[in-house]
């Protein structure tokens, strides 16, 4: 966002976009791993499967709290990405 607002060099924007693409690739890989683990454990590879797994394994809700924090962070990233898209 700062690069866009400053109207910084194309190189700076390209570097930021490259880093973003790398992070997106990592997130997709992790998502695939999570789906694979859920399938392996006999759960559906979606939020319902994850919720069922957390109910079974996370009696203290420690993992659920971390998952919720991650989901909130992902939502915030999505909102920031949308804002940047509108700015472009």
Secondary structure, 3 states (H helix, E strand, C coil): CHHHHHCCCHHHHHHHHHHHHHHHHHHHHHHHHHHHHHHHCCCCCCHHHHHHHHHHHCCCCHHHHHHHHHHHHHHHHHHHHHHHHHHC
